[in-house]
Amino acid sequence: MRNRPPTWNKTIALAITGASGSKYGLRLLRCLLESGTRVYLMVSQAGQVVLRMEADMDVPARPADAERYFAERFRTRPGQLRVFGHRQWTAPVASGTNPPDAMVVCPCTTGTLATIASGMCRDLIDRAADVVLKEQRKLILVVRETPFSTIHLENMLRLARAGALIMPANPGFYFNPQTIDELVDFMVARVLDHLEIPHGLTQRWGKDEIRRDSLRDQGERV
């Protein structure tokens, strides 16, 4: 009797580009994989540079080598993680006949924001985002830049009107985070919420005990 292929809760395309904040993308990748989600991963060339700078990760340039690298690091199940190259036009994310359930660009550079907004499709990340938009799937852009120029804001507005969800990397502080990891988890939790993937990364607002603790801590600091 043949073994049945594994089934996945969802298929999510994740792109990590060259904006600072690679910790967001890596944490999101881990959470997606741990949730039983299949992930189609794309890392831009600038993203590889930033991963080396911020996470001390030397990601191989060849997609097959990068796939083995990430699979070993995150201990994925067979077939759960696929890594695609910048010009790998035969990847499933390049066609509307096989789109993912959703796509996240995390972190998202303003350059990637601009090319997606223009529909230029210079590489696979741009094309995958274009496919997700035209197929009316969810596209989440975790933009990491400050300040925003008028051009950045106009590109965000154009994409929001096209159906994308613009989610700048702005973590909240009302739960009094004590570590960088807690700030990262705040943003990743918001992304997972919009992907409708359950998680336990952060507290939920509105619980009485949380509200009392927050108010007490604020009073001690006044």
DOVO-132605 format. One record per residue (C-alpha): residue in three letters; chain; z, y, x; residue number from 0. Coordinates in pm, whole numbers, plus 50000, padded with zeros to 5 digits. Example, Ala and Ser with C-alpha at 12.3 -4.5 7.8 and 13.67 -1.06 7.14 Angstrom:
# residues 2
<voro->ALA | kollum->A | c3->50780 | c2->49550 | c1->51230 | zadren->0> .
<voro->SER | kollum->A | c3->50714 | c2->49894 | c1->51367 | zadren->1> .
# end
This chain:
# residues 222
<voro->MET | kollum->A | c3->50000 | c2->50000 | c1->50000 | zadren->0> .
<voro->ARG | kollum->A | c3->49895 | c2->50334 | c1->50143 | zadren->1> .
<voro->ASN | kollum->A | c3->50152 | c2->50604 | c1->50202 | zadren->2> .
<voro->ARG | kollum->A | c3->50115 | c2->50891 | c1->49961 | zadren->3> .
<voro->PRO | kollum->A | c3->50050 | c2->51232 | c1->50117 | zadren->4> .
<voro->PRO | kollum->A | c3->50350 | c2->51466 | c1->50102 | zadren->5> .
<voro->THR | kollum->A | c3->50370 | c2->51713 | c1->49818 | zadren->6> .
<voro->TRP | kollum->A | c3->50474 | c2->52072 | c1->49877 | zadren->7> .
<voro->ASN | kollum->A | c3->50653 | c2->52317 | c1->49650 | zadren->8> .
<voro->LYS | kollum->A | c3->50405 | c2->52593 | c1->49730 | zadren->9> .
<voro->THR | kollum->A | c3->50143 | c2->52684 | c1->49986 | zadren->10> .
<voro->ILE | kollum->A | c3->50208 | c2->53023 | c1->50146 | zadren->11> .
<voro->ALA | kollum->A | c3->49989 | c2->53199 | c1->50400 | zadren->12> .
<voro->LEU | kollum->A | c3->50196 | c2->53391 | c1->50654 | zadren->13> .
<voro->ALA | kollum->A | c3->50051 | c2->53638 | c1->50902 | zadren->14> .
<voro->ILE | kollum->A | c3->50256 | c2->53783 | c1->51188 | zadren->15> .
<voro->THR | kollum->A | c3->50094 | c2->54094 | c1->51333 | zadren->16> .
<voro->GLY | kollum->A | c3->50181 | c2->54325 | c1->51620 | zadren->17> .
<voro->ALA | kollum->A | c3->50434 | c2->54555 | c1->51454 | zadren->18> .
<voro->SER | kollum->A | c3->50787 | c2->54553 | c1->51589 | zadren->19> .
<voro->GLY | kollum->A | c3->51008 | c2->54329 | c1->51378 | zadren->20> .
<voro->SER | kollum->A | c3->50886 | c2->53982 | c1->51466 | zadren->21> .
<voro->LYS | kollum->A | c3->51234 | c2->53853 | c1->51373 | zadren->22> .
<voro->TYR | kollum->A | c3->51144 | c2->53912 | c1->51009 | zadren->23> .
<voro->GLY | kollum->A | c3->50837 | c2->53693 | c1->51036 | zadren->24> .
<voro->LEU | kollum->A | c3->51012 | c2->53416 | c1->51227 | zadren->25> .
<voro->ARG | kollum->A | c3->51306 | c2->53405 | c1->50987 | zadren->26> .
<voro->LEU | kollum->A | c3->51069 | c2->53398 | c1->50690 | zadren->27> .
<voro->LEU | kollum->A | c3->50873 | c2->53115 | c1->50852 | zadren->28> .
<voro->ARG | kollum->A | c3->51190 | c2->52910 | c1->50900 | zadren->29> .
<voro->CYS | kollum->A | c3->51306 | c2->52969 | c1->50543 | zadren->30> .
<voro->LEU | kollum->A | c3->50968 | c2->52874 | c1->50398 | zadren->31> .
<voro->LEU | kollum->A | c3->50956 | c2->52552 | c1->50594 | zadren->32> .
<voro->GLU | kollum->A | c3->51315 | c2->52460 | c1->50509 | zadren->33> .
<voro->SER | kollum->A | c3->51238 | c2->52514 | c1->50139 | zadren->34> .
<voro->GLY | kollum->A | c3->50967 | c2->52248 | c1->50145 | zadren->35> .
<voro->THR | kollum->A | c3->50681 | c2->52498 | c1->50142 | zadren->36> .
<voro->ARG | kollum->A | c3->50354 | c2->52432 | c1->50320 | zadren->37> .
<voro->VAL | kollum->A | c3->50269 | c2->52725 | c1->50548 | zadren->38> .
<voro->TYR | kollum->A | c3->49932 | c2->52844 | c1->50675 | zadren->39> .
<voro->LEU | kollum->A | c3->50029 | c2->53055 | c1->50978 | zadren->40> .
<voro->MET | kollum->A | c3->49820 | c2->53320 | c1->51151 | zadren->41> .
<voro->VAL | kollum->A | c3->49943 | c2->53524 | c1->51449 | zadren->42> .
<voro->SER | kollum->A | c3->49736 | c2->53817 | c1->51569 | zadren->43> .
<voro->GLN | kollum->A | c3->49680 | c2->53875 | c1->51939 | zadren->44> .
<voro->ALA | kollum->A | c3->49910 | c2->54176 | c1->51927 | zadren->45> .
<voro->GLY | kollum->A | c3->50157 | c2->53963 | c1->51734 | zadren->46> .
<voro->GLN | kollum->A | c3->50163 | c2->53715 | c1->52022 | zadren->47> .
<voro->VAL | kollum->A | c3->50247 | c2->54001 | c1->52260 | zadren->48> .
<voro->VAL | kollum->A | c3->50532 | c2->54124 | c1->52041 | zadren->49> .
<voro->LEU | kollum->A | c3->50671 | c2->53772 | c1->51996 | zadren->50> .
<voro->ARG | kollum->A | c3->50686 | c2->53746 | c1->52374 | zadren->51> .
<voro->MET | kollum->A | c3->50865 | c2->54082 | c1->52400 | zadren->52> .
<voro->GLU | kollum->A | c3->51108 | c2->54049 | c1->52109 | zadren->53> .
<voro->ALA | kollum->A | c3->51169 | c2->53676 | c1->52078 | zadren->54> .
<voro->ASP | kollum->A | c3->51085 | c2->53543 | c1->52425 | zadren->55> .
<voro->MET | kollum->A | c3->50823 | c2->53318 | c1->52267 | zadren->56> .
<voro->ASP | kollum->A | c3->50508 | c2->53242 | c1->52464 | zadren->57> .
<voro->VAL | kollum->A | c3->50280 | c2->53129 | c1->52182 | zadren->58> .
<voro->PRO | kollum->A | c3->49972 | c2->52940 | c1->52308 | zadren->59> .
<voro->ALA | kollum->A | c3->49637 | c2->53104 | c1->52240 | zadren->60> .
<voro->ARG | kollum->A | c3->49460 | c2->52789 | c1->52112 | zadren->61> .
<voro->PRO | kollum->A | c3->49542 | c2->52722 | c1->51745 | zadren->62> .
<voro->ALA | kollum->A | c3->49600 | c2->52348 | c1->51799 | zadren->63> .
<voro->ASP | kollum->A | c3->49844 | c2->52419 | c1->52082 | zadren->64> .
<voro->ALA | kollum->A | c3->50016 | c2->52693 | c1->51881 | zadren->65> .
<voro->GLU | kollum->A | c3->50052 | c2->52453 | c1->51589 | zadren->66> .
<voro->ARG | kollum->A | c3->50227 | c2->52197 | c1->51809 | zadren->67> .
<voro->TYR | kollum->A | c3->50443 | c2->52473 | c1->51958 | zadren->68> .
<voro->PHE | kollum->A | c3->50569 | c2->52598 | c1->51620 | zadren->69> .
<voro->ALA | kollum->A | c3->50595 | c2->52247 | c1->51472 | zadren->70> .
<voro->GLU | kollum->A | c3->50823 | c2->52136 | c1->51754 | zadren->71> .
<voro->ARG | kollum->A | c3->51029 | c2->52455 | c1->51740 | zadren->72> .
<voro->PHE | kollum->A | c3->51086 | c2->52437 | c1->51364 | zadren->73> .
<voro->ARG | kollum->A | c3->51081 | c2->52055 | c1->51334 | zadren->74> .
<voro->THR | kollum->A | c3->50827 | c2->52052 | c1->51054 | zadren->75> .
<voro->ARG | kollum->A | c3->50713 | c2->51754 | c1->50851 | zadren->76> .
<voro->PRO | kollum->A | c3->50364 | c2->51617 | c1->50920 | zadren->77> .
<voro->GLY | kollum->A | c3->50102 | c2->51842 | c1->50764 | zadren->78> .
<voro->GLN | kollum->A | c3->50352 | c2->52106 | c1->50656 | zadren->79> .
<voro->LEU | kollum->A | c3->50246 | c2->52373 | c1->50905 | zadren->80> .
<voro->ARG | kollum->A | c3->49890 | c2->52471 | c1->50992 | zadren->81> .
<voro->VAL | kollum->A | c3->49808 | c2->52740 | c1->51246 | zadren->82> .
<voro->PHE | kollum->A | c3->49469 | c2->52912 | c1->51237 | zadren->83> .
<voro->GLY | kollum->A | c3->49290 | c2->53126 | c1->51494 | zadren->84> .
<voro->HIS | kollum->A | c3->49157 | c2->53480 | c1->51461 | zadren->85> .
<voro->ARG | kollum->A | c3->48797 | c2->53369 | c1->51399 | zadren->86> .
<voro->GLN | kollum->A | c3->48858 | c2->53031 | c1->51236 | zadren->87> .
<voro->TRP | kollum->A | c3->48636 | c2->53095 | c1->50935 | zadren->88> .
<voro->THR | kollum->A | c3->48650 | c2->52732 | c1->50824 | zadren->89> .
<voro->ALA | kollum->A | c3->49023 | c2->52765 | c1->50748 | zadren->90> .
<voro->PRO | kollum->A | c3->49111 | c2->52713 | c1->50378 | zadren->91> .
<voro->VAL | kollum->A | c3->49245 | c2->53070 | c1->50351 | zadren->92> .
<voro->ALA | kollum->A | c3->48896 | c2->53207 | c1->50420 | zadren->93> .
<voro->SER | kollum->A | c3->48758 | c2->53095 | c1->50082 | zadren->94> .
<voro->GLY | kollum->A | c3->48845 | c2->53162 | c1->49722 | zadren->95> .
<voro->THR | kollum->A | c3->48781 | c2->52794 | c1->49649 | zadren->96> .
<voro->ASN | kollum->A | c3->49108 | c2->52704 | c1->49823 | zadren->97> .
<voro->PRO | kollum->A | c3->49344 | c2->53004 | c1->49820 | zadren->98> .
<voro->PRO | kollum->A | c3->49717 | c2->52979 | c1->49892 | zadren->99> .
<voro->ASP | kollum->A | c3->49968 | c2->53046 | c1->49616 | zadren->100> .
<voro->ALA | kollum->A | c3->50058 | c2->53373 | c1->49791 | zadren->101> .
<voro->MET | kollum->A | c3->50027 | c2->53551 | c1->50125 | zadren->102> .
<voro->VAL | kollum->A | c3->50275 | c2->53755 | c1->50326 | zadren->103> .
<voro->VAL | kollum->A | c3->50196 | c2->53977 | c1->50624 | zadren->104> .
<voro->CYS | kollum->A | c3->50532 | c2->54011 | c1->50800 | zadren->105> .
<voro->PRO | kollum->A | c3->50558 | c2->54232 | c1->50990 | zadren->106> .
<voro->CYS | kollum->A | c3->50245 | c2->54425 | c1->50896 | zadren->107> .
<voro->THR | kollum->A | c3->50099 | c2->54688 | c1->51127 | zadren->108> .
<voro->THR | kollum->A | c3->49946 | c2->55001 | c1->50979 | zadren->109> .
<voro->GLY | kollum->A | c3->49621 | c2->54890 | c1->51146 | zadren->110> .
<voro->THR | kollum->A | c3->49624 | c2->54565 | c1->50949 | zadren->111> .
<voro->LEU | kollum->A | c3->49719 | c2->54765 | c1->50641 | zadren->112> .
<voro->ALA | kollum->A | c3->49410 | c2->54984 | c1->50696 | zadren->113> .
<voro->THR | kollum->A | c3->49163 | c2->54700 | c1->50745 | zadren->114> .
<voro->ILE | kollum->A | c3->49290 | c2->54513 | c1->50440 | zadren->115> .
<voro->ALA | kollum->A | c3->49267 | c2->54833 | c1->50235 | zadren->116> .
<voro->SER | kollum->A | c3->48909 | c2->54891 | c1->50351 | zadren->117> .
<voro->GLY | kollum->A | c3->48796 | c2->54533 | c1->50287 | zadren->118> .
<voro->MET | kollum->A | c3->48641 | c2->54513 | c1->50636 | zadren->119> .
<voro->CYS | kollum->A | c3->48760 | c2->54156 | c1->50709 | zadren->120> .
<voro->ARG | kollum->A | c3->48744 | c2->54185 | c1->51087 | zadren->121> .
<voro->ASP | kollum->A | c3->48941 | c2->53865 | c1->51141 | zadren->122> .
<voro->LEU | kollum->A | c3->49093 | c2->53575 | c1->50949 | zadren->123> .
<voro->ILE | kollum->A | c3->49409 | c2->53769 | c1->50855 | zadren->124> .
<voro->ASP | kollum->A | c3->49200 | c2->54040 | c1->50689 | zadren->125> .
<voro->ARG | kollum->A | c3->48979 | c2->53784 | c1->50516 | zadren->126> .
<voro->ALA | kollum->A | c3->49275 | c2->53579 | c1->50393 | zadren->127> .
<voro->ALA | kollum->A | c3->49432 | c2->53892 | c1->50242 | zadren->128> .
<voro->ASP | kollum->A | c3->49098 | c2->53984 | c1->50085 | zadren->129> .
<voro->VAL | kollum->A | c3->49074 | c2->53637 | c1->49928 | zadren->130> .
<voro->VAL | kollum->A | c3->49427 | c2->53656 | c1->49789 | zadren->131> .
<voro->LEU | kollum->A | c3->49354 | c2->53993 | c1->49630 | zadren->132> .
<voro->LYS | kollum->A | c3->49023 | c2->53894 | c1->49476 | zadren->133> .
<voro->GLU | kollum->A | c3->49169 | c2->53570 | c1->49343 | zadren->134> .
<voro->GLN | kollum->A | c3->49459 | c2->53768 | c1->49194 | zadren->135> .
<voro->ARG | kollum->A | c3->49725 | c2->53584 | c1->49391 | zadren->136> .
<voro->LYS | kollum->A | c3->50032 | c2->53764 | c1->49528 | zadren->137> .
<voro->LEU | kollum->A | c3->49993 | c2->53961 | c1->49851 | zadren->138> .
<voro->ILE | kollum->A | c3->50310 | c2->54099 | c1->50012 | zadren->139> .
<voro->LEU | kollum->A | c3->50282 | c2->54345 | c1->50300 | zadren->140> .
<voro->VAL | kollum->A | c3->50604 | c2->54403 | c1->50498 | zadren->141> .
<voro->VAL | kollum->A | c3->50494 | c2->54726 | c1->50665 | zadren->142> .
<voro->ARG | kollum->A | c3->50692 | c2->54828 | c1->50974 | zadren->143> .
<voro->GLU | kollum->A | c3->50626 | c2->55187 | c1->51085 | zadren->144> .
<voro->THR | kollum->A | c3->50798 | c2->55525 | c1->51076 | zadren->145> .
<voro->PRO | kollum->A | c3->50718 | c2->55791 | c1->50984 | zadren->146> .
<voro->PHE | kollum->A | c3->50425 | c2->55718 | c1->50755 | zadren->147> .
<voro->SER | kollum->A | c3->50123 | c2->55945 | c1->50783 | zadren->148> .
<voro->THR | kollum->A | c3->49918 | c2->56054 | c1->50484 | zadren->149> .
<voro->ILE | kollum->A | c3->49660 | c2->55792 | c1->50583 | zadren->150> .
<voro->HIS | kollum->A | c3->49924 | c2->55516 | c1->50581 | zadren->151> .
<voro->LEU | kollum->A | c3->50052 | c2->55625 | c1->50241 | zadren->152> .
<voro->GLU | kollum->A | c3->49702 | c2->55645 | c1->50093 | zadren->153> .
<voro->ASN | kollum->A | c3->49624 | c2->55295 | c1->50220 | zadren->154> .
<voro->MET | kollum->A | c3->49946 | c2->55166 | c1->50063 | zadren->155> .
<voro->LEU | kollum->A | c3->49863 | c2->55332 | c1->49733 | zadren->156> .
<voro->ARG | kollum->A | c3->49511 | c2->55188 | c1->49738 | zadren->157> .
<voro->LEU | kollum->A | c3->49645 | c2->54837 | c1->49799 | zadren->158> .
<voro->ALA | kollum->A | c3->49920 | c2->54873 | c1->49539 | zadren->159> .
<voro->ARG | kollum->A | c3->49656 | c2->54968 | c1->49284 | zadren->160> .
<voro->ALA | kollum->A | c3->49459 | c2->54657 | c1->49388 | zadren->161> .
<voro->GLY | kollum->A | c3->49761 | c2->54438 | c1->49315 | zadren->162> .
<voro->ALA | kollum->A | c3->49937 | c2->54409 | c1->49651 | zadren->163> .
<voro->LEU | kollum->A | c3->50315 | c2->54442 | c1->49680 | zadren->164> .
<voro->ILE | kollum->A | c3->50413 | c2->54695 | c1->49946 | zadren->165> .
<voro->MET | kollum->A | c3->50754 | c2->54610 | c1->50090 | zadren->166> .
<voro->PRO | kollum->A | c3->50843 | c2->54826 | c1->50393 | zadren->167> .
<voro->ALA | kollum->A | c3->51096 | c2->54670 | c1->50628 | zadren->168> .
<voro->ASN | kollum->A | c3->51391 | c2->54873 | c1->50495 | zadren->169> .
<voro->PRO | kollum->A | c3->51705 | c2->54655 | c1->50482 | zadren->170> .
<voro->GLY | kollum->A | c3->51996 | c2->54760 | c1->50263 | zadren->171> .
<voro->PHE | kollum->A | c3->52347 | c2->54835 | c1->50388 | zadren->172> .
<voro->TYR | kollum->A | c3->52557 | c2->54821 | c1->50070 | zadren->173> .
<voro->PHE | kollum->A | c3->52696 | c2->54476 | c1->50157 | zadren->174> .
<voro->ASN | kollum->A | c3->52822 | c2->54609 | c1->50492 | zadren->175> .
<voro->PRO | kollum->A | c3->52614 | c2->54391 | c1->50727 | zadren->176> .
<voro->GLN | kollum->A | c3->52782 | c2->54315 | c1->51057 | zadren->177> .
<voro->THR | kollum->A | c3->52490 | c2->54166 | c1->51253 | zadren->178> .
<voro->ILE | kollum->A | c3->52118 | c2->54215 | c1->51303 | zadren->179> .
<voro->ASP | kollum->A | c3->52063 | c2->53871 | c1->51152 | zadren->180> .
<voro->GLU | kollum->A | c3->52220 | c2->53990 | c1->50826 | zadren->181> .
<voro->LEU | kollum->A | c3->51979 | c2->54285 | c1->50815 | zadren->182> .
<voro->VAL | kollum->A | c3->51688 | c2->54051 | c1->50880 | zadren->183> .
<voro->ASP | kollum->A | c3->51809 | c2->53814 | c1->50608 | zadren->184> .
<voro->PHE | kollum->A | c3->51826 | c2->54100 | c1->50359 | zadren->185> .
<voro->MET | kollum->A | c3->51453 | c2->54170 | c1->50396 | zadren->186> .
<voro->VAL | kollum->A | c3->51354 | c2->53803 | c1->50409 | zadren->187> .
<voro->ALA | kollum->A | c3->51557 | c2->53741 | c1->50093 | zadren->188> .
<voro->ARG | kollum->A | c3->51361 | c2->54010 | c1->49909 | zadren->189> .
<voro->VAL | kollum->A | c3->51033 | c2->53850 | c1->50015 | zadren->190> .
<voro->LEU | kollum->A | c3->51152 | c2->53506 | c1->49904 | zadren->191> .
<voro->ASP | kollum->A | c3->51259 | c2->53650 | c1->49570 | zadren->192> .
<voro->HIS | kollum->A | c3->50907 | c2->53777 | c1->49506 | zadren->193> .
<voro->LEU | kollum->A | c3->50762 | c2->53443 | c1->49615 | zadren->194> .
<voro->GLU | kollum->A | c3->51000 | c2->53279 | c1->49363 | zadren->195> .
<voro->ILE | kollum->A | c3->51149 | c2->53057 | c1->49632 | zadren->196> .
<voro->PRO | kollum->A | c3->51523 | c2->52990 | c1->49593 | zadren->197> .
<voro->HIS | kollum->A | c3->51751 | c2->53085 | c1->49881 | zadren->198> .
<voro->GLY | kollum->A | c3->52111 | c2->53165 | c1->49966 | zadren->199> .
<voro->LEU | kollum->A | c3->52054 | c2->53427 | c1->50234 | zadren->200> .
<voro->THR | kollum->A | c3->52236 | c2->53719 | c1->50073 | zadren->201> .
<voro->GLN | kollum->A | c3->52484 | c2->53810 | c1->49805 | zadren->202> .
<voro->ARG | kollum->A | c3->52353 | c2->53914 | c1->49465 | zadren->203> .
<voro->TRP | kollum->A | c3->52427 | c2->54259 | c1->49336 | zadren->204> .
<voro->GLY | kollum->A | c3->52636 | c2->54294 | c1->49021 | zadren->205> .
<voro->LYS | kollum->A | c3->52906 | c2->54035 | c1->49077 | zadren->206> .
<voro->ASP | kollum->A | c3->53249 | c2->54184 | c1->49012 | zadren->207> .
<voro->GLU | kollum->A | c3->53408 | c2->54054 | c1->49332 | zadren->208> .
<voro->ILE | kollum->A | c3->53123 | c2->54193 | c1->49543 | zadren->209> .
<voro->ARG | kollum->A | c3->53144 | c2->54529 | c1->49372 | zadren->210> .
<voro->ARG | kollum->A | c3->53521 | c2->54551 | c1->49424 | zadren->211> .
<voro->ASP | kollum->A | c3->53489 | c2->54457 | c1->49791 | zadren->212> .
<voro->SER | kollum->A | c3->53215 | c2->54711 | c1->49848 | zadren->213> .
<voro->LEU | kollum->A | c3->53407 | c2->54991 | c1->49677 | zadren->214> .
<voro->ARG | kollum->A | c3->53724 | c2->54908 | c1->49869 | zadren->215> .
<voro->ASP | kollum->A | c3->53540 | c2->54911 | c1->50201 | zadren->216> .
<voro->GLN | kollum->A | c3->53375 | c2->55243 | c1->50115 | zadren->217> .
<voro->GLY | kollum->A | c3->53714 | c2->55392 | c1->50027 | zadren->218> .
<voro->GLU | kollum->A | c3->53859 | c2->55284 | c1->50363 | zadren->219> .
<voro->ARG | kollum->A | c3->53578 | c2->55465 | c1->50543 | zadren->220> .
<voro->VAL | kollum->A | c3->53610 | c2->55798 | c1->50356 | zadren->221> .
# end
